[in-house]
Amino acid sequence: MIKVDKLSFSFPQKELYKNITFTLEEAQHCAFIGTSGSGKSTLIEILMDPDRYLFEGALEIDPACKIGHVSQFPQLDSTKETTVFEYIGEEFLKLQDEITAICTEMETSSDLDPLLEKYQLALDALEAIGGDDFESNLNKKLNLANLMKLKDHRVSDLSGGEFKLIQVMKEMLRRPDLLIMDEPDVFLDFENLNALKNLIHAHKGTLLVVTHNRYLLNHCFNKILHLENTEIQEFDGRYIDYNFSLLQTKVELQELAVAEQEESERNEKIINNLRVIATYNSEASRGKALKARVRFQERLEARRIKAPFVAIKQPAIRFDMDNEVEDATVIKVSDYSAAFDELLLENVNFEIRSTDKVAIIGPNGTGKTTLLRDIFSHHQDAITINPDVKVAYLSQLQGEMLKDSNTILEEFMDAGFNAYDEVRSYLSNYGFEGEIVNQKIASLSGGEKNMLQLAKVSAGRANVLLLDEPTSHLDTYTQIALEKAIEAYKGAILMISHDFYSVVNGMDYVLIIDDKTIRKMSMRKFRQMIYARHFDRGYLEAEQNKKAVEMKIELALKDTDFERAKALVDELEELIKLL
């Protein structure tokens, strides 16, 4: 369907791809992964409109291939009073109206040939999207996503997550040969994420989906495209098998690297000895031996394994603080309520202690972000903040905390750094190196902007962190680095997140929004609730065992105990078969 062969492309300030090659075939469900800013969205734009870009290499797209697209940032025309059915079925309803109008015109026209031609074209277009079965197919999609109850609701009344699902359904019902979706999971609550998983599974066409969501990656795809450091790697199989393959390769490469390093050091000693001998013995044979050894050393260096997909550098995220609050209440919420057009929350009561790590969990549109913003501004009488507390805030609306017209350097000089060199050194820990620090924030990807927000939060050295969807747009390597930073942090965290892994790996307990109020739930009960609804029996235990073995492999590699590492890899392979 699509074949890319040795494609290279650069912006003036950055090389994105160097001789990348891959194919997309019929009915494949392909996840497109890679670190933030590696060029995934740009590659999608090239695939959708190759004539806009000057690239080297070949891009072959079947001329009959119909491409659909779900944007990373969908926009709704709020001026239209459109129901969910009318929005999803817009093309279907338009064709029906066109056919009706042609039939009416035929009743009075004396020249039927052009009308018959128009009539046939409209029928063909209707058939291409399912014809008379369209409404039935639409209802099936709504049922799959558990959104049939919204069929006659106005689109403008939907939550952001519900609208994202509606957009996915609309594109799927157009029956494209290839549907490209750019982070369709961002900000979806767990119920809507599960609905998206169901829609992906039921889709018969080819999918190319940019995602960093570990739940979707582990459950939805049979092919992986991984873009990293201008190179691309394709893997036919599940993401969990791809990760196992990377770990297996990592063990092999590290063992080879240690052997090569030892060989290189032995050879370097021989060269040094030959050089010493050559200073007092000028025989030609000595010179030849030295040259031969130098050439051998050069060959050793040249064949050192370069593995851009195996050892990807994680950002060094740290959350330090200037002063530690003794065991005390840092945030107290008493009889809080929030409303817009309707009541969102009422009679909300909870308190956060100085070392608590707490996730707020609830469906899209239930007031979580409003609550977090009100805590940050603490203008409400219902919210009390300990006077010894310094609060830092990460917003899911990145423009709230970052100024698009600033360069990255300007943003951090505004944030209180004293010198450009100090900013550059600090930002290098977060992956912003070289000329990228002079780029406008508006030009950054969603993941890069969230990484920049994390860097600002860290620079604030606060003892309470308010994090609204901190993992959104972040690649999986950064998500794991963030989890480690949260685990090591000594202060309090109140976090809104729909990322199941971030919640279960880092939080002490959760606050669940239920019937317009909030109740506390232990992590054990939260895990049980999620797994009972969405996972097979025994999945949790198998996944925990898998994680434990992976940690043992990492420790074995640190000790250069390759025999133990390889034995553990075999054990891991058996565990993966259970997932």
N, C-alpha and C positions, 0 to 999 in steps of 0.2 A: 504493500500500500504506500509506504514512504521509505525511501532509501537515502541515507546521507553518507557521502563518501569523501573522506579527507577534507572536511569543511574547516576553514579557518576564518576568524572574524575578530576585528579589534576596534575599540573606540580609540580616539586620539590618546587618552590617558591610560588605557588598560587593554591588554590582550585577553580576550575571553576564551577563544577556542583555537586549538592548534591541531589540524589534521584529525578531527573527530569523525568517527564512522559508526553508524548503527542503522538498524532497520525496525520498522513497526509493521507488524503483519495483522491480518484479519483476525478479529475476536480476542486479541491480546488485551489484558488489563494491566497496564504498565505504570508503575510508580516512578516519578522523576525526582531524584533526590540530589542533594549537594549543599555545601555550606552557603551561608547567606552571602549574596553578592557575587556568586560564581557564574551567574549569567543564565539561569534557568528561564526567567521570564522573557529575556531577550531572544533566546533560542525558540521559544514558543511563538514570538512575534515573527521571527524569520520563517518558521514553518507555515504560519497563517498567511503571510504576505511577503514572499521571497523577493519580489520586484522592488521592494522598498530599501533593500540592503545590498551593499556591495561586499560580497564575500568570495573567498576562493574555494575551489572544490566543487563538488556536484551535489545537487539536491533534486531527487526524482520523486515526484508525487503523481500518483495515478490520476490522469485527467478527469476521471469520473468520480474522484474522491470528494465527498461533501464533508466539510469540516465544521463542527460546532464548537462553541467556546463559552465557558463560564468564567467570568472575570474574577480576579482576586478581590476587587472592590466594586460590587454591583451597585448601580445607581437606580433609584426608583423615581419615576415622574409622579410626584405627590399631588400634582394638579388634577390627575385623572381619578375619577371615582370608579375604580375597576375592581370587580370581585376576583377571587382566586381563580375561579373557573374561567372567567373572561381573560385574565392575564395569561394563564397557561395555554388556553385554547385560542389565543389571538389569531394565529395563522389559519387554524381550522375554521373559525367563525368567519374570517374574512373571505376564505374560499367559498364557503357555503353561501354567503351573501352575494358573491360574484356570480356563482352558478345560477342562483335565483334570479338575479338581474338579467343575465343573458337569456334565460328561458322566457322571462317576461318580454324582452325585446324581440325574441323570435316570433312571438304571437302576432306582432304587427308589422314585422319587417318583410320586404319583398326580396332582399338580398341576403340569403341565409348562409352562403359559403363562408364569409369571414366570421360570422357568428358561430358557426359549427366548429371552425378552427379554434376560436377562443374558448368555446365550451369544452373541447377535447383537451386543450392545454390545462384548463382549470381542473378537469377531472383527473388528469395525470398528476398534477401537483397535489391534489387531495389524496390520491392513492399512495403517493410517495410518503405521506405522513400517517398512513394507516386507514384512510378512507372512512367508511362507515363504522369502523371499530375504534375510531379515535377517542370518543367519549368514554367507551368502556376501558380502553387502555389508560386514559387519564385517571379514571376512578381506581384502577388497580394500583397506579403509582401513589395516589393519595392514601390508599389503604396500607401500602407497603411502608409509607413514612408515618403512618398513624395520624394523618392530617385530614381525613375525610370530613371531620367536623368543621373544617375551615373553608370548605368548598364555596360557600356563598358569602363568606366574610370579605370585607374590603381589604385589598392588599396593603393599603396605608395603615391598617390596624395591626399588621403582623409584627412580631419581634424580628430582630435582625437575623437570627438563626432560622426562623421559619421562612423568611423571604429568600434566604440562600437556598434552602431546600426546594422552594417553589421554582427558583431560577434553574436549578439542576433538572427538575422534572420537565420544565418547558423545553430545554435544549434536548433532553433525551427523547421526548415525544416528536421532535422534528426528524428523528431517525438519521442523524449524521453517520457517515461511514467511520469517521474519527471524531470523538468528542474530547476536547482538551479542557481540563479544569485546573485553574491556578489557585491552589490552597482553598478548596471549597469547604474545608473543615474549620477555618478560623472562627473562633468565638462560638462554635456550636456547643450547646450543653450536651450532656452524655446521652440523653434520650434522642436528641436530633442527630448526634454523631452516629448512633446506632441505626437511625433511619437512613442516613447517608450510606452506611455500610450495606443496608438492604437494597437500596437503589443501585449501588455499584454491582452487587452480586447478580441482580436481575437483568442488568443491561447486556444486550446481545452484541453490540458493536464494539469497536476498538476504543480503548480509553488510554489517554495519556494524562496522568494526574500529578501535579506538583503538590507534594505534601511532606510535612515533617511530623505528622501525627502518628505516634507509635501504635496506637490501637488500630488505625486503618492500615498502616504498613504491615502489621502482623496478621491481618485477617482478610485483605481484599485483593491482593495482586499476584499475578503469575509471571511477571517480568519486572526487572529493576534496571533503570538507567541511572547511573551515578556520575555526576559531573563534578570534577575537582581539579584545580590547578591547571586549567586549559585542556584537560584530557577527559575522555568519557569512557566508561566501562559499562557493558551490558551483561546482564545475568538472567538467564531463563530459569525462573523458579521463584519461590516465596522469599520475602524479605528476611525471615528468620533463618532460612537456608543460606541466603547471601551473607548475612552477618557471621554465620558459622564458617563459611568459606573464607571470609576475611580473617577470622581468628586463626583458622588452620594455616593460612598463608603467613600470618604474622609469626607464628611459632617457627615455621620453616625458614623464613627470611632472617629471623633473629639468630637462629642456630647457624645459618650460613654466614651471617655478618660477623659473628664471633669467630668462626673458623677463618674467615677472610682477614679479619683484623689481626689474628695471631700470625697468619701467613705473611701479612704485610709487615708486621713488626720484625719477624725473623729476617725478611728480605731487606728491610731498612738497616738492620744491624750488619748484614753482609756487605751492603753498599758502603756503609761507613767504614768498615774494616778495609775494603778494597781501596777506598779513597785515601786512607792513612798509608796503606802500602804503596800506593801510586806516588806519594810525595817523596819517597826515597828509592823507589824501584820503577824505572821508566820503561820496562820491557813492554813491547806492543801487546803481548798476550794479556798482561794485567789490565791495560786500557780497554781491550775488547771485552774482558770479563766484566769490568765495571759498566761499560755501555750496555751489555746484555742484561745485567741485573736492573739497571735503571729502566730499560724498555719493559722488562717484566713487571716492575713496580707500576709503571704507567698503565699497563694492561690491567693489572689488578684494580687500580683506581677506576679505570674506565668501565669495568664490568660490575662495579658495586651496584647492588640492587636499588633501583629507584622505584619506590612504591607509594605513589601519591594517594592511593585508596586505602592503604593498610594502616598507616600511622599518621592520622590527621591531627594536627595540633589543636587541642582544646584551649579556648580562651581562659585566662587566669582570673576568673571572677572571684572577688573577695568582698565580704561585707564586714568592715571594721567599724568601730564606734569610739567616740571620744570619751564618753563616760557611761559606766555600767550602772543601771538602776538596781538597787537591792530588791530582793523579793517583795514585790508590791504590785498593786493594780496600776496599769499604765493607761488603759482606756476603759471607761465605764459608760455603757449605753442604757438609759432608763426610760421606759415607756416612749420609745421613738416611733414615729410614723412618717411615711412618705407617700405623696400622691401627685399624679399629673392629671390626666383626664379622668383617671379612676384611682381608687386607693390601691397602693402597691404593698405597703407594709404598715402594720399597726401593732402596738403593744409589744415592741421588740425590747428585750432586756438581756444583756450579757456583759461580762467584763473580761478583759485580757490582762493576764499577768505578765511580768517583765521578761520572762523567757518562753512564753507560750508561742507555738507555731500553729496557726489556725487557718483552715480553709473555709470560705463561705461558699456553699453549694446550693444551687437552685436553677430552675429552668430559665431560659432567656426571657428578659423582659419583666423580671419579678422584683427589681429594685436594688440589686446587689451593688451596681456601680454608683447609684445615687447615695446609698449608705456609705460607701467608702469615701466618696467625695465630701460628704457632710462631716465625716470623721476628720478628714484632712483639713478642711476649713474651720472645723469646730466652732461654728457660729450658733449652733442650736443648743438650747438649754438642756435638751435630752442627752447631750454628749459631754462627758467630762474627760479632760486630758490631764494626766499627771504633770505638774509644773517642771519636773526634772526631765521631761521627755523631749527629744528632738525627733521629728517625724520626717521621713522621706517618702515620696509618692511616685509610683510608676503607673501611667495612665494607658488604658487600651486605645484611647484616642491620642495618638502620638503628638499631634499638633498642640495639645494642651501643655506639654512639658518641653517641646523642642520647637525652635523657631526656624521654619523652612528657609527663610532668606539668609540665615547665618551659615557660614562655613562651619565645619566641625571644630576648627581651632577657635573661632569666634565664640561658639556656644560654650566652650569650656573656659575661655577667658572671662566670659560673663558669669560663669559659675564659681569664680573665685580663685582660679589658679593665677600665679604671679608672673609666669614667663612661658613663652612658646615652647622652649625646650622641656620644661616641666610637663606641659600638656602632652607633647609628643611621646615622652617616655611613659607617661601614665596610660595613654591610649593604645600603645603597642601591646599591652597586656590583653586588650579587648579586640585585637585583630586589625586595628586601624593604623597602618604604617605607611610611610612614604608620602606620596602626593595626594593620597585619598583624603588626608586631613584638611586639604584646601578646597575640597568639594563642598558645594551647597548641600545642606541637609535634605532639601527637596529632591535631589537626584539619587538619594540612597534607596535601597530596597527596604521592604517592610521589616525584614529580619535585621538589617543593619541599623535601622532606626530604633528597634527595640533593644538591640545590643548597646546603642548609644545611651538609651534611657537607663539601662542597668549600670553603665559606667558612671552616669550622673548620680544615681542613687548611691552607689558605692562611695563616690567622692564626698557625699554629704556626711558620711560617718555618723549616721543617725542611729538611735537605739530602738526605734520602732519603724518598721517598714510596712507600707501599705502598697500591695502589688496587685494590680488589676490585669489579669490575663498575661502574666509575665512571659509565658512560653510561646505566645502567639507569634507566628512567622519565624521563630528560632529554629535552626536546624537541630537535628537530634544530638549532635556532639555538644552544642551549646546548652541544650536542655539538660543534659547529664551534668555538665559543668555547673549550671545553675543549681541543680539539686545538691551537689556537693557543697556549694557556697552556702545554701540554706541550712544544710546539716551542721556546718561549722559555725554558723552565726550565733552569737551569744545573746542577742536581743530578742525582741518580740516581732512576730510577723503575722499580719492579717492579709490573707491572699484570696482573691477570687480566681478560681481556675476550673476549667472543664477538662483539664488534662489529668486523667485518672492516675497515670504513673507519677506525676509530680506530687499529687495529693498523698497517695499511699506511701511514697518513698520519703516524704519530708515533713508531714504534718503530725502534730500530737493528737488533734481531734478536729472534727468538722462542726460547722454551724449550718444546719439544713434549713432552707426556707420551705415552710410548710403551712398552707392555708393562711397566707399573708403575715405570718409571724416566723420567728426563728427559734429552733430548739437545738440543743447540744447533742452530739452523737459521738460515741467513742469510735476510734479508728477500726477496731475489730468489727463492730456492728456495721460500719460503713462498707468495709470490704465484703462482708457477708451479703449485704443488700445488693451491691453492684454485681458480685459474682453470681448470686442467685438469679438475677435478671438477665445477665448478658453472657455468661460463660458456662462451658460444660463442666460437669462435676469432675473435680480433681485438677482443673486447669491451674488454680492458684498454687497448689502444692507443687505441681510440675514446674511452673514458672519460677517459684522461689528456689527450687532445687537447681534449676538452670542458672540462675543468677549466682548462687553459691559456688557452683563449679567454675563459672567464668571468673569469679574473684580468685579462686585457687590457681587458675591458669595464669592470671596476671602476676600473682606472687611467685609462682614457679619461674616465670620469665625474668622477673627481677633478680632471682637467685641464679639465673642461667642454668636451671635444672631442666634441661630439655627433655630428658627421658620421662620425668614426671609430667611435664606439660603435655607431651604427646599422649600419655596414658589418660590424662584428664580430658583431652580432646575427644578420645574414643568414648569416654563416659558421657561427655556432653552430646555427642552424636546420638546416642541411645535416648537421652532425655528429650531431644528435639523431636524425635519421632512421636512422642506423646502429645506434642502441642499442635 
